[in-house]
Amino acid sequence: MAEHSERITITDIDIPFVRLVMIFIKWSLAAIPAAIIVSFIISFLMMLFAGIFGGMGMMFGGGGFHLP
């Protein structure tokens, strides 16, 4: 069976303005929970790194914050 491939170039897509606005609104509403989930993941990783490496300054002679 011979494979025949063609190259196709799309030059124009006709989407009505109202439909395009609705697509952007749906994407922006979908991005809110995604941003919340990503921020939880990043904060968990930062807490993990702070727990692992947080005492390194004390271990190497740093005393942390000193108040006068």
CNS distance restraints for C-alpha pairs under 8 A (distance, minus, plus):
assign (resid  15 and name CA) (resid  19 and name CA) 6.75 0.50 0.50
assign (resid  15 and name CA) (resid  20 and name CA) 6.49 0.50 0.50
assign (resid  16 and name CA) (resid  20 and name CA) 6.32 0.50 0.50
assign (resid  17 and name CA) (resid  21 and name CA) 6.22 0.50 0.50
assign (resid  18 and name CA) (resid  22 and name CA) 6.26 0.50 0.50
assign (resid  19 and name CA) (resid  23 and name CA) 6.30 0.50 0.50
assign (resid  20 and name CA) (resid  24 and name CA) 6.35 0.50 0.50
assign (resid  21 and name CA) (resid  25 and name CA) 6.20 0.50 0.50
assign (resid  22 and name CA) (resid  26 and name CA) 6.20 0.50 0.50
assign (resid  23 and name CA) (resid  27 and name CA) 6.23 0.50 0.50
assign (resid  24 and name CA) (resid  28 and name CA) 6.11 0.50 0.50
assign (resid  25 and name CA) (resid  29 and name CA) 6.15 0.50 0.50
assign (resid  26 and name CA) (resid  30 and name CA) 6.08 0.50 0.50
assign (resid  27 and name CA) (resid  31 and name CA) 6.12 0.50 0.50
assign (resid  28 and name CA) (resid  32 and name CA) 6.75 0.50 0.50
assign (resid  29 and name CA) (resid  33 and name CA) 7.79 0.50 0.50
assign (resid  30 and name CA) (resid  34 and name CA) 6.79 0.50 0.50
assign (resid  31 and name CA) (resid  35 and name CA) 5.98 0.50 0.50
assign (resid  32 and name CA) (resid  36 and name CA) 6.34 0.50 0.50
assign (resid  33 and name CA) (resid  37 and name CA) 6.16 0.50 0.50
assign (resid  34 and name CA) (resid  38 and name CA) 6.16 0.50 0.50
assign (resid  35 and name CA) (resid  39 and name CA) 6.04 0.50 0.50
assign (resid  36 and name CA) (resid  40 and name CA) 6.27 0.50 0.50
assign (resid  37 and name CA) (resid  41 and name CA) 6.32 0.50 0.50
assign (resid  38 and name CA) (resid  42 and name CA) 6.16 0.50 0.50
assign (resid  39 and name CA) (resid  43 and name CA) 6.00 0.50 0.50
assign (resid  40 and name CA) (resid  44 and name CA) 6.07 0.50 0.50
assign (resid  41 and name CA) (resid  45 and name CA) 6.29 0.50 0.50
assign (resid  42 and name CA) (resid  46 and name CA) 6.17 0.50 0.50
assign (resid  43 and name CA) (resid  47 and name CA) 6.11 0.50 0.50
assign (resid  44 and name CA) (resid  48 and name CA) 6.16 0.50 0.50
assign (resid  45 and name CA) (resid  49 and name CA) 6.18 0.50 0.50
assign (resid  46 and name CA) (resid  50 and name CA) 5.98 0.50 0.50
assign (resid  47 and name CA) (resid  51 and name CA) 6.03 0.50 0.50
assign (resid  48 and name CA) (resid  52 and name CA) 6.23 0.50 0.50
assign (resid  49 and name CA) (resid  53 and name CA) 5.76 0.50 0.50
assign (resid  49 and name CA) (resid  54 and name CA) 7.33 0.50 0.50
assign (resid  50 and name CA) (resid  54 and name CA) 4.57 0.50 0.50
assign (resid  51 and name CA) (resid  55 and name CA) 7.75 0.50 0.50
assign (resid  55 and name CA) (resid  59 and name CA) 6.35 0.50 0.50
assign (resid  56 and name CA) (resid  60 and name CA) 6.37 0.50 0.50
assign (resid  57 and name CA) (resid  61 and name CA) 6.43 0.50 0.50
assign (resid  57 and name CA) (resid  62 and name CA) 4.84 0.50 0.50
assign (resid  57 and name CA) (resid  63 and name CA) 7.08 0.50 0.50
assign (resid  57 and name CA) (resid  64 and name CA) 7.06 0.50 0.50
assign (resid  58 and name CA) (resid  62 and name CA) 4.82 0.50 0.50
assign (resid  58 and name CA) (resid  63 and name CA) 5.59 0.50 0.50
assign (resid  58 and name CA) (resid  64 and name CA) 6.91 0.50 0.50
